Amino acid sequence: MNRPNGSELAQTHTRHEVDRRRRVWWSVCYGNFNPRRRAPPRRRLDRARLYFLDWHGAHLLAVSVAVVILSAADAFLTMLLLNAGADEVNPIMAALMYKSVAVFAALKMGMTGISIVVMVFLARYRFMRLLRVEWVLCAILLAYASLICYEVTLLKSQTQLPIF
């Protein structure tokens, strides 16, 4: 007796359901409220050094939002300092800033946002096998907070600015 091959089976057996891979937005919404990967699978711990989760702690959201807000504040304060006569130390950002402020702001926020998303995605990964990426993210938050304090101090020392 001849057995049908795979293509013949596919032709005789058709599904009338909607292909689940075509419902992208439903999958995204469903996955956000019903995450499955909260911890790496035990069977892969010995083989994989890099694993991805779709459930992260709430503290990562708070740190991420704070970094993005402080980045926007840094861009705003940098523009105020430049108007007061300061110089931009970063040569790449200086070239962008003097060319177009809109390009500077868009690039700064875009680079920060993409970097934060990638760091949250890799939060449990160990950077150089020493530090977890979520700790690096917290260090970036502290660095931005220090930078904002420094910029506010510089602005307060400027007597001609009507803001402070």
BELWO-V642696 format. One record per run of one state. SS is the DSSP state (a for helix, b for strand, c for the rest). FROM is the first residue (numbers start at 1). LEN is the number of residues. If there is no record, write none. Layout:
ss = [SS/SS]
from = [FROM/FROM]
len = [LEN/LEN]
This chain:
ss = [c/a/c/a/c/a/c/a/c/a/c/a/c/a/c/b/c/b/a/c]
from = [1/6/13/20/23/24/34/42/45/58/84/91/100/101/122/126/128/131/133/158]
len = [5/7/7/3/1/10/8/3/13/26/7/9/1/21/4/2/3/2/25/7]
